[in-house]
Amino acid sequence: MSDEQNKPTLVVGACIFNDEGRIFVMRSPKWSDKLTIPGGRVEINEKIEDALKREIKEETNLEIDDIEFVTNKEMINPADYLGKMRHFVGIDFKVHATNAADAKVDGREGVEHFWLMPEEIIDRTDVTEVTKTLVEKCIAKHKKGFFNRESKDCEKRKAEAEEYKIGWQRALADYQNLQKETSARRAEWAQMSEQQILEEFIPVYEHLKLAMNGEQSTSENSAWIDGVKHVLKQFADILKAHGVEEIKTVGEKFDPKYHEAVGHEATEGAGEDEIVKEISGGFKMGDRVIKAARVMVNK
């Protein structure tokens, strides 16, 4: 047995990711024609990262960056390995391929290669167990943002993103204001439409009321008057239901907002500018006047 076989062999290997999150695997005759990751022995006076880059370049033609330690392992005569009996001490990494499209195997360490998703590697039956174990450990690190590296123009992109964000926020605020304005306009239009209908309806109510005020109840027409009174009450209830109120007149002080003076009449006992007679009624919806009351004012 050679001196080399009496000592553990230090080896390096790596999960090589491409930009799509896929991992490089190759079919290796040394590993029972199963799929495995690239790697190899660390030479005397060779740094571990240098050995990793060299082995990957020789076996796959890939250049790598973002080298990140994942785990170490010990393999004593691994079952799938077809070479001489060995005691391997391995250090495994997770790296990124900068030229994934140029990948090719050397025909000795690997005879064909694939870029596979991590979950696919774990589910396959033609993958070495040591490779599956490493891939499982790489998945956790990979999901923590392996490809969140900042690009060369990252600051520029961040500034652009912030500008787009501010523009979006402004557009959203404008849209929300437009929605509020449109809702307010719709309510106003609905109220205006309702007011227009009521304006046409009110004169009918007034004429009916005037007719009732001028009619004297007799035995001959009392039934008719009672019926009209009922109709008047229904009219009044409808107006009230729509928020319409009759404007108070007689005994109130004249207010040009609600009243229209059609003349003056000296009335004993009445105050200055006091309304002494209603010529025609007035109506309002809240603070909005539908029809001003026409009145006579004390002089």
Secondary structure, DSSP 8 states (H G I E B T S, - for coil): --TGGGS-EEEEEEEEE-TTS-EEEEEEGGGTTEEE--EEE--TT--HHHHHHHHHHHHH---EEEEEEEEEEEEES-TT--SS--EEEEEEEEEEES-GGG----SSS-SEEEEE-HHHHHH-SSB-HHHHHHHHHHHHHHHTTTT----TTHHHHHHHHHHHHHHHHHHHHHHHHHHHHHHHHHHHHHHHHHHHHHHHHHHHHHHHHHHHHH----TTTHHHHHHHHHHHHHHHHHHHHTTEEE---TTSB--TTTEEEEEE---TT--TTBEEEEEE--EEETTEEEE-EEEEE--
